[in-house]
Amino acid sequence: MRDVERYIAKRKKARPRFEKDFEAGYQAFEFSVMLRQARERAGITQETVAKRLRTKKSAISRIENHAEDIRLSTLDKYARALGKRLHVQLTE
């Protein structure tokens, strides 16, 4: 286990609130990475997505870096700009 993993495990054990906040933040981070990777796999730049959505590159950057605060309608438009479909699923 790396030092950072030991630190996180120790903090989670000592403070339940830290664990809850850490997990929520990590999920948002994973989602942001998924969006960026989908765009890169599609071979599309942020500039191209911005043009397709009639917005600025900075708005696309915010979507990819702060996905925890994205509207479903915006996410659907982003997916369509990549030639993808949005599929939302609730899980346990």
N, CA, C and O of each residue as an XYZ file, in Angstrom:
368
protein
N       0.855     -1.180      0.000
C       0.000      0.000      0.000
C       0.900      1.242      0.000
O       1.848      1.338      0.780
N       0.588      2.176     -0.878
C       1.354      3.415     -0.948
C       1.046      4.310      0.241
O       0.045      4.124      0.932
N       1.922      5.286      0.470
C       1.765      6.206      1.604
C       0.426      6.922      1.570
O      -0.246      7.048      2.594
N       0.044      7.388      0.395
C      -1.220      8.127      0.298
C      -2.407      7.212      0.599
O      -3.379      7.648      1.217
N      -2.341      5.967      0.176
C      -3.424      5.024      0.464
C      -3.516      4.734      1.957
O      -4.612      4.611      2.504
N      -2.363      4.624      2.616
C      -2.354      4.412      4.074
C      -2.958      5.620      4.784
O      -3.726      5.475      5.735
N      -2.602      6.808      4.313
C      -3.133      8.025      4.912
C      -4.651      8.085      4.768
O      -5.357      8.391      5.730
N      -5.144      7.798      3.587
C      -6.588      7.830      3.342
C      -7.295      6.794      4.198
O      -8.330      7.093      4.794
N      -6.759      5.581      4.272
C      -7.362      4.527      5.092
C      -7.402      4.938      6.562
O      -8.394      4.701      7.252
N      -6.330      5.548      7.033
C      -6.269      6.006      8.426
C      -7.307      7.091      8.685
O      -8.001      7.057      9.701
N      -7.417      8.048      7.774
C      -8.400      9.130      7.934
C      -9.827      8.593      7.890
O     -10.680      9.029      8.663
N     -10.089      7.647      6.988
C     -11.433      7.060      6.889
C     -11.820      6.362      8.183
O     -12.956      6.472      8.644
N     -10.870      5.646      8.761
C     -11.135      4.910      9.992
C     -11.380      5.860     11.156
O     -12.256      5.616     11.986
N     -10.616      6.934     11.219
C     -10.709      7.881     12.331
C     -11.922      8.803     12.241
O     -12.476      9.210     13.262
N     -12.335      9.133     11.001
C     -13.417     10.110     10.837
C     -14.407      9.632      9.787
O     -14.117      9.718      8.593
N     -15.572      9.129     10.197
C     -16.575      8.648      9.238
C     -17.008      9.715      8.237
O     -17.305      9.393      7.086
N     -17.049     10.969      8.652
C     -17.447     12.057      7.749
C     -16.435     12.201      6.607
O     -16.808     12.451      5.461
N     -15.148     12.040      6.939
C     -14.109     12.097      5.910
C     -14.353     11.014      4.869
O     -14.241     11.263      3.668
N     -14.685      9.816      5.326
C     -14.920      8.715      4.387
C     -16.063      9.042      3.436
O     -15.950      8.834      2.228
N     -17.162      9.551      3.980
C     -18.326      9.889      3.153
C     -17.964     10.965      2.125
O     -18.266     10.821      0.940
N     -17.324     12.031      2.576
C     -16.951     13.124      1.679
C     -15.918     12.674      0.647
O     -15.979     13.069     -0.518
N     -14.968     11.843      1.084
C     -13.940     11.355      0.172
C     -14.569     10.520     -0.939
O     -14.229     10.689     -2.110
N     -15.474      9.628     -0.582
C     -16.099      8.755     -1.581
C     -16.915      9.564     -2.587
O     -16.866      9.291     -3.786
N     -17.662     10.553     -2.109
C     -18.453     11.396     -3.020
C     -17.539     12.172     -3.961
O     -17.806     12.259     -5.159
N     -16.474     12.729     -3.426
C     -15.528     13.468     -4.255
C     -14.824     12.583     -5.263
O     -14.579     12.993     -6.398
N     -14.501     11.372     -4.848
C     -13.806     10.454     -5.744
C     -14.714     10.020     -6.892
O     -14.255      9.886     -8.026
N     -15.998      9.801     -6.608
C     -16.944      9.430     -7.667
C     -17.060     10.549     -8.695
O     -17.096     10.289     -9.898
N     -17.116     11.783     -8.228
C     -17.185     12.917     -9.153
C     -15.912     12.992     -9.997
O     -15.971     13.270    -11.194
N     -14.764     12.743     -9.367
C     -13.493     12.742    -10.083
C     -13.486     11.653    -11.158
O     -13.084     11.901    -12.295
N     -13.932     10.451    -10.797
C     -13.983      9.350    -11.764
C     -14.877      9.694    -12.950
O     -14.554      9.373    -14.094
N     -16.002     10.349    -12.670
C     -16.933     10.719    -13.729
C     -16.291     11.747    -14.661
O     -16.442     11.671    -15.880
N     -15.582     12.699    -14.080
C     -14.886     13.703    -14.884
C     -13.866     13.050    -15.810
O     -13.763     13.401    -16.985
N     -13.119     12.098    -15.268
C     -12.120     11.385    -16.069
C     -12.810     10.611    -17.192
O     -12.310     10.578    -18.317
N     -13.949      9.991    -16.897
C     -14.688      9.235    -17.902
C     -15.112     10.143    -19.061
O     -15.021      9.745    -20.222
N     -15.569     11.346    -18.756
C     -15.984     12.276    -19.806
C     -14.807     12.659    -20.697
O     -14.910     12.633    -21.923
N     -13.699     13.011    -20.074
C     -12.518     13.403    -20.836
C     -12.011     12.250    -21.700
O     -11.662     12.447    -22.864
N     -11.973     11.050    -21.128
C     -11.494      9.890    -21.887
C     -12.422      9.563    -23.055
O     -11.951      9.169    -24.121
N     -13.713      9.717    -22.872
C     -14.655      9.462    -23.965
C     -14.409     10.444    -25.105
O     -14.453     10.066    -26.276
N     -14.152     11.699    -24.763
C     -13.865     12.702    -25.790
C     -12.564     12.372    -26.509
O     -12.489     12.440    -27.736
N     -11.555     12.018    -25.748
C     -10.263     11.695    -26.357
C     -10.353     10.452    -27.246
O      -9.762     10.421    -28.325
N     -11.093      9.426    -26.799
C     -11.276      8.218    -27.626
C     -12.002      8.535    -28.920
O     -11.762      7.905    -29.951
N     -12.894      9.518    -28.859
C     -13.627      9.935    -30.059
C     -12.750     10.779    -30.978
O     -13.138     11.087    -32.105
N     -11.561     11.154    -30.491
C     -10.642     11.956    -31.309
C     -11.106     13.386    -31.497
O     -10.849     14.002    -32.532
N     -11.793     13.914    -30.491
C     -12.377     15.248    -30.581
C     -11.733     16.153    -29.535
O     -11.532     15.742    -28.392
N     -11.414     17.370    -29.923
C     -10.831     18.334    -28.988
C     -11.936     19.050    -28.208
O     -13.109     19.017    -28.580
N     -11.528     19.690    -27.128
C     -12.482     20.508    -26.380
C     -13.027     21.621    -27.257
O     -14.201     21.975    -27.154
N     -12.193     22.168    -28.111
C     -12.634     23.241    -29.011
C     -13.753     22.762    -29.931
O     -14.727     23.478    -30.168
N     -13.601     21.540    -30.448
C     -14.616     20.991    -31.350
C     -15.930     20.762    -30.611
O     -17.002     21.086    -31.123
N     -15.841     20.203    -29.408
C     -17.064     19.999    -28.615
C     -17.724     21.344    -28.343
O     -18.944     21.469    -28.443
N     -16.926     22.347    -28.001
C     -17.463     23.686    -27.730
C     -18.203     24.234    -28.940
O     -19.291     24.792    -28.801
N     -17.626     24.080    -30.123
C     -18.283     24.567    -31.344
C     -19.608     23.841    -31.564
O     -20.613     24.457    -31.920
N     -19.597     22.527    -31.350
C     -20.824     21.750    -31.552
C     -21.914     22.133    -30.562
O     -23.102     22.050    -30.873
N     -21.507     22.553    -29.370
C     -22.481     22.948    -28.344
C     -22.732     24.459    -28.330
O     -23.493     24.973    -27.510
N     -22.072     25.152    -29.259
C     -22.193     26.612    -29.347
C     -21.862     27.288    -28.015
O     -22.619     28.104    -27.491
N     -20.695     26.908    -27.499
C     -20.218     27.477    -26.243
C     -18.712     27.680    -26.348
O     -18.140     27.556    -27.431
N     -18.076     27.990    -25.235
C     -16.634     28.233    -25.217
C     -15.891     26.998    -24.716
O     -16.450     26.150    -24.020
N     -14.617     26.923    -25.091
C     -13.765     25.830    -24.639
C     -13.720     25.785    -23.112
O     -13.684     24.700    -22.531
N     -13.721     26.939    -22.456
C     -13.669     26.980    -20.988
C     -14.889     26.296    -20.370
O     -14.787     25.708    -19.293
N     -16.034     26.368    -21.037
C     -17.229     25.693    -20.533
C     -17.057     24.176    -20.608
O     -17.500     23.452    -19.716
N     -16.416     23.700    -21.672
C     -16.174     22.267    -21.816
C     -15.165     21.813    -20.766
O     -15.307     20.735    -20.188
N     -14.167     22.621    -20.524
C     -13.193     22.312    -19.484
C     -13.869     22.202    -18.122
O     -13.558     21.298    -17.347
N     -14.784     23.110    -17.829
C     -15.521     23.051    -16.557
C     -16.341     21.776    -16.471
O     -16.400     21.149    -15.413
N     -16.975     21.382    -17.568
C     -17.761     20.141    -17.583
C     -16.851     18.964    -17.246
O     -17.202     18.109    -16.433
N     -15.685     18.929    -17.877
C     -14.779     17.794    -17.684
C     -14.063     17.813    -16.335
O     -13.617     16.769    -15.860
N     -13.949     18.971    -15.721
C     -13.234     19.063    -14.448
C     -14.122     19.220    -13.227
O     -13.657     19.072    -12.097
N     -15.388     19.515    -13.442
C     -16.318     19.701    -12.324
C     -17.640     19.006    -12.644
O     -18.709     19.609    -12.548
N     -17.556     17.746    -13.021
C     -18.732     17.018    -13.476
C     -19.740     16.754    -12.362
O     -20.865     16.342    -12.642
N     -19.362     16.981    -11.108
C     -20.299     16.739    -10.021
C     -21.459     17.721    -10.045
O     -22.460     17.515     -9.359
N     -21.334     18.784    -10.826
C     -22.344     19.832    -10.833
C     -22.936     20.029    -12.235
O     -23.300     21.144    -12.609
N     -23.028     18.961    -12.990
C     -23.487     19.069    -14.376
C     -24.959     18.667    -14.487
O     -25.401     17.713    -13.847
N     -25.703     19.396    -15.297
C     -27.109     19.071    -15.535
C     -27.199     17.905    -16.507
O     -26.339     17.734    -17.371
N     -28.237     17.117    -16.360
C     -28.429     15.990    -17.281
C     -28.615     16.476    -18.710
O     -28.133     15.836    -19.645
N     -29.295     17.581    -18.895
C     -29.499     18.098    -20.248
C     -28.167     18.501    -20.884
O     -27.963     18.294    -22.080
N     -27.267     19.072    -20.092
C     -25.951     19.433    -20.600
C     -25.143     18.178    -20.900
O     -24.455     18.105    -21.918
N     -25.226     17.209    -20.032
C     -24.519     15.948    -20.240
C     -25.014     15.244    -21.497
O     -24.225     14.650    -22.232
N     -26.311     15.309    -21.742
C     -26.878     14.708    -22.954
C     -26.326     15.407    -24.202
O     -25.970     14.744    -25.175
N     -26.256     16.726    -24.177
C     -25.700     17.477    -25.311
C     -24.228     17.146    -25.505
O     -23.771     16.994    -26.638
N     -23.483     17.033    -24.413
C     -22.067     16.681    -24.474
C     -21.911     15.305    -25.131
O     -21.080     15.131    -26.022
N     -22.707     14.336    -24.692
C     -22.643     12.985    -25.259
C     -22.948     13.007    -26.750
O     -22.255     12.359    -27.534
N     -23.965     13.737    -27.144
C     -24.323     13.826    -28.561
C     -23.211     14.478    -29.390
O     -22.992     14.108    -30.543
N     -22.516     15.445    -28.797
C     -21.398     16.091    -29.492
C     -20.274     15.102    -29.767
O     -19.484     15.289    -30.693
N     -20.207     14.050    -28.958
C     -19.211     12.996    -29.149
C     -19.727     11.869    -30.032
O     -19.005     10.914    -30.320
N     -20.981     11.987    -30.461
C     -21.582     10.915    -31.249
C     -22.051      9.765    -30.381
O     -22.177      8.634    -30.852
N     -22.310     10.052    -29.103
C     -22.739      9.037    -28.128
C     -24.161      9.311    -27.682
O     -24.737     10.359    -27.973
N     -24.710      8.345    -26.972
C     -26.024      8.498    -26.334
C     -25.840      8.454    -24.831
O     -24.965      7.749    -24.327
N     -26.651      9.195    -24.124
C     -26.610      9.188    -22.669
C     -27.533      8.096    -22.156
O     -28.680      7.984    -22.588
N     -27.023      7.293    -21.233
C     -27.819      6.236    -20.602
C     -27.637      6.386    -19.107
O     -26.524      6.233    -18.605
N     -28.717      6.684    -18.377
C     -28.656      6.870    -16.937
C     -29.277      5.655    -16.261
O     -30.341      5.183    -16.661
N     -28.599      5.158    -15.234
C     -29.070      3.960    -14.561
C     -28.887      4.122    -13.060
O     -27.837      4.589    -12.618
N     -29.873      3.750    -12.276
C     -29.762      3.758    -10.830
C     -29.337      2.368    -10.370
O     -29.857      1.359    -10.847
N     -28.386      2.327     -9.435
C     -27.918      1.047     -8.909
C     -27.902      1.091     -7.401
O     -27.975      2.160     -6.795
N     -27.807     -0.054     -6.813
C     -27.715     -0.153     -5.335
C     -26.326      0.167     -4.893
O     -26.038      0.141     -3.696
